[in-house]
Amino acid sequence: MAEPRLQAFRLPFDLVDERFELGTDRDGLVATLDVPNSYEIEMADEMARSEVLAIQRLLTLSRHVAIRVRWDGQIAARVQTSPSLFPLLAVLITLEGAEHVIDGVDADETAGVMEAARRKLFKQRLTTDMFSDTQVVICADSRGRGTPRDLYGDSGRMVAREDFEAIIEELVALQAGTDVKTSTAVHWSSALATIVSELFENSDTHGKTELSGLPIQKNGIRGLVLKRIKLGRPANKAAKKAAEKVDAFELSVFDSGPGFFASFSRKPIRPDVALDHEWKVVHACLERHYEPGLTDVRKAHRGMGLYEVLRALQMLRGAMEVRTGRIFGYRTFMEGDLRFKMEPATSTTRPGMPKPQLLDVDRRIVAVPTEHELLVGSSIRVIVPLH
């Protein structure tokens, strides 16, 4: 019997770095993930802004290879106490079939630590205090824990948009601080609720099942990540001011489903699928609410409502990134950023409104895709300045 081959990843760097590469020869491969005591420090500031992408890469790894996790003692204890504060590590402890080893702790005690952390994570409720900069809500579908109360209520059905609005309004009002007018907070919460409900509804519809329509049997995981971050504001050239940091609200939705292309086309991405074709299919998903003559309203083809999301982002002066399959697109309406793909002022239907189209993350100002490594599922990250 051949010895397993090891591929080492040090968290968080090796799942955040754009040079991440799983490779195609995966027979007998074991991915060893080291979680150092320095994890919290290293996952600060700019590093944390790629966390949802790291989560998607972790879910991709778990789909293809065996996972072995080596924890330093202090970070393992921190995660056991407050798992919802560590989105990437929360997904890591939720994985099924992963082997966990804690430095200086025997196997039975390690199993107990991981189980205790999972129980605490699945009972976690969204908090609205000013002390939690990061929180995650995990839908562990394949573990039978796919309907957390914050997102599904007591009935097990996804909460209505007005319920999302109530959650977001409270979060935004407290996160923004006391210098924000009540009317502004209400506008923010309404627009953010539109974004969250559209994104999460897409995850609920497309992120829980295989292409066959059957539930994902192993590591079917979805989630919502909320963060308070500092965002660099462009320098004021007239006043000769340096760039300053402002408070911002970041939310991300992720899943381990088939991804946009496969959900739409009902077949997986093959190597011979042209990247331009995948880009067009992704936009076909995103534009389902945009085309006025659309008659196909089947649930499987409902799409994300990109136009509604972009219109809300325009009002909030925010930005969005979409990662699915080999595609990595974005749009921004932030102060100081150039505006692209907007309807002309002479438009008879949506003058000055954003067109439902993404730009490429690498090429920035063009809607021509750059090929990235193939990932399972999808992740969408939204950032909104609070002031």
N, C-alpha and C positions, 0 to 999 in steps of 0.2 A: 504494500500500500504506500503510495507516494506521500511524502511529507507535505503538509499544507504550506503554501507560499504566503509570506507576510508582506503587507503593504502598510507602512506606518504613516499615520496622520497625527500631527500635534495640533490640538485645539487651542485657540480658534484659528490660527493663521492658515493652516493647510486646507481648511474648507472655505475660507474667505478669499484667498488668493486667486486671481484670475488664471493662474497657471495650473489650477486643479485639473487633474486628468486621471480618469479611472482606467482607461485602456480597454482593449477588447479581449485579451486573453485572461479570463476570469476563473478558469477551472481550478478548483482547490485553493482559491485565493481567500485569505483572511485579512480583513482590514482591522488593524490595531489602532485605536484612538486613545491618545494620552491626554488626560485632563489635568494640567498642572495647578498648583496652588496659586500661581500668578494669573490664572484665567480671568478673574474679575478686572484686574488692572489692565490686562492686555485687550479685553473686550470693551474698553472704554472709548469714548469719543468717536473718531471716524471708523474704527474697526466695527463698532456695533451697528453701523448703518448698512453693513452687508450681512447682517445676521440672518435675515429671512432667506437670502441666497444660500448661506451655509446650511440652513435647515433643509432646503430643497436638495442640496448635494448629499446631505446625510441620508435623506429618504431614498435617493437614487442608489447610494451605496448599499443600503439595506435591502434593496430589491434584487441586487446582483451577487453580493458576496456575504460571507459570514462576518459578524461584527464582534470584536473583542475590545472591551473598554478597560483602561488602566487609570484609576483615580488616585491622585494624591489625597492624603487624609483630610486636610482642612477644607478643600473645596467639596469633597464628598459630604462632609458634615454640614456645610453651608447649603448645599442643594437639598439635603434631607430636611433641613429646617424651613427653607423658603424656596421650593422648586419653581414657583411661578415667576420668580424674579430672574430666571435664567432660561429664556426661550429655547435656545439651542440645546442646552443640557436637559430641559424638560422633555423635549422630543427624544433625546438620547435614552433617558430612563424609561420612556414609553415604548420603545422598540421591543418587539417580540423576538425571542430567540437570541438576543445579544448576551454575551458572557461578560460579567462585570467582576473586576478585581480591584479591591481597595488596599492601598499600601498599608501593611501592618495589621490587616483585618482578615480573619479566616473566612472561608467560603460561606458557611451558614450565616454568620453575622452580616456578611456583605449582602446576601440575599434578603435578609431582614431589613437592612438599611434601604435597599432599592424599593422593596415593597412598601415600606412606610412612606417613602418619598412619593411613590405613585398614588397611594391613597390620599395623601395630602393634596397632591396636584389635582386629582379628579374632584375633590370637594371644594376647591378654591373658587371664591366668588370675586368678581371685579371689585376693587376698592377705589374709593374716591378721595383718599387722603393725599397729603402733599409729600409723603415720605417714600412713595414707591415710584421711581422713575420708569420702571419697566414692569409689565405684567403680561402673562400669556394665558389664554384659555385654550385648552387642548380638547379636541374631539377625537377620542381614540375609538374609531368605529369598529375596527376588527377586534378590539377587546370588549366590545359591548358597552363602551362608555362614550358614545358618540353624540349625546344630547345634553351638554351641560346647561344648567338652568339659566345662566345669563343669556344664552343664545337661543334656547329652545323653550324656556318657561317650564311650568310644571306638567304641561300637556305632552311634551316631547315633540311638539311642532315648532318650527322656526318662528321666532317672535315677529310681530308685525313691525312695519317701518316706524310707526309712532313709538313703539317700545324701544327700538334702537335709538330714536331721537331722545327719549327720556334719559337713557343711559349716557349717551354722548353729551347731552346738555349739562348733566351734572359733572361729568369728567372734565369737559372743556371749561366750564365756569370756574372750577377749582384750580385747574391747571393754569388758566390764563391769569388768575390773580384778581385782586379787588379793583384794579384800574380799568377794567373792561365794562362797558355799559351792558345792562341786561339785554337791551335790544340787539346788540352786537353778538352777545353770547347765543341768543336764540337763533339768529341768522346762521352763525357758525354751526350750531348743533344740528339745524335742519339740513344744511348742505352736507355736513359730515355724515349724518344719518343716511342720506341718499347714497353716498359713496359706500359706506359700510354695508348697508343692506343689499346693494347691488352686487358688491364683491362677494359677500358671504353667501348670498342666495346662489350665485354661480358655483361656489364651492359645494354647497349642499346638493345642487342638482347634478353636477358633473364630477365631483371629486370623491365620491363614496363607492363607486362601482367600477368593475372592469368593463372592457368593451362589450363583453357578453351580456352586460346588464346585471350580473351577479355581484354581490358585495365583495370587496377586496378582502381576501382571506387572511392576509398577514401584513402587518404594518400599514393598515389603512388609517392614516392620521391626517387630520386637518387642524387648523388653528387660527386664532386671531391674536396678534401681538400689538400692544399699545405701549408707546414710549413718550416721555418728555425729553427733548434733546435741545442742544444749543446749535443754532444755525448761523452761519456766517452771512451777514448782510453786506451787499456791495458798498465799497467806499463812496463817500460823497465828495466828488471831485471839486464841486463849487466851494464847499466849506473846507476842503483839504483835510477831511477826516479820514482816519484809518477805518478799515472794515471792522464792524462790531458784531458781537454775538447777540442773537435774539432767541427768545424761547420759541420752540416749535413743537407741534404735536405730530407724532409719526404713528401710523397704523399699517399693519401688514396682514394679509390673508394668504394662507398657503394650503396646499393639499397634495396628496400622493396619488391622485387619480390619473387617467390616461393623458391629460393635457388637452389644450385647445384643439390642436390639429386632429388628433385621434377621435376626440368627442364629436367633432363636426363631420369628419369623413367616414367615421366608423371603421377605420383601419389604422394600424400603427404606422409611425414614420419609418420608412425603409431608407437605406443608403441612397437609393436611386431617386428619391423624392427631391426635386429641385428646391433649393432654399427660397427662391422667389415664390414658388408655389405655396410653401408653408406660410410665408409672410402674408400672402393673399388670403389663405384660409383662416389664419388668425384674425385678420381684419373682417372677414365675413362673419366670424363669431362676434366680434366686437360691435359690428354695425347693425345688429338685428333690430334695435329700436329706432334706427335712423332712417331707414328706407320707408317712405310713406306707403308704397305699394305692396309691402311685404304681406303675404298671406300665410306663410308657413309659421304657425305659432306653436308647433309641437314643443314640449318641454325640452327635448334633447337638442333643439335648435334655437332656444330662446336667446342665448347669448348674454353678455354682461351688461349691455346698455352703456357702451362707451360714451355715447353722446351725453347722456345724463351725468355720468361721472365727470367728464371733462367740463361740462357747463358749471357743475358745482365747484370743481377745482379752479376754474377761472374766477368765480366769485370770491373764493378763499385765497387766491394768489398762491396756490400750492403747486405741487409737482407729483408725478406718478411714474413708477417703473413697472414693467410687465415682463416676467421671465417664464417662458413655457417652451418645451421642446428645445429647439436650437435658437430660438428667438429671444432677443433682449431689447425691448423698446421702451421709450419714455415720452412724456410730454411735460412741459413746465410752463407755468404762468407766474413764476416768482418775480418779485421786484428786481429789476436789473437784467433779467434774462430776455433774450430776443424771442419774439412771438412768431411762430411758423404755423402753417396749415390752418389759417383762419378764413372764414367766409368774408368776402369783400363787403364793404359798406353798402354797395349797390345791390346786394342779394335781396331777392323778394321774399325769401322764406326765413333766413336766420342771419341777418346782417351783423357782422362783427363777432359772430359766435364761432367756437372752435369746430373744425372738421373732425370727424371721428377717425383720426389716423395717428399712428405712432411714428416717432422718429427713432433712428437707430442709436443705441447708447454709445457705441464706438465712434460712429461718424457724426453724431450730434445734430447736424443741421439738415440731414437728408433722410428721406424715407426709403432708403435702400439697405437691406439687412446685412449684417455681418454674422457669419456662422460661429456659434458657440457650442460648447460640449452639450450633448443631448441629455436632458434631465427629465425625470418623471414629474408628472403633475404640473402645477403652476404656482407662482407666487407673485403677488402684487403689493407694492409698497407705495404708500402715499405720505407726503410730508406737507404740513400746513403751518405757516408762521402764525403765532398767537397774537402778535402785535402789529 
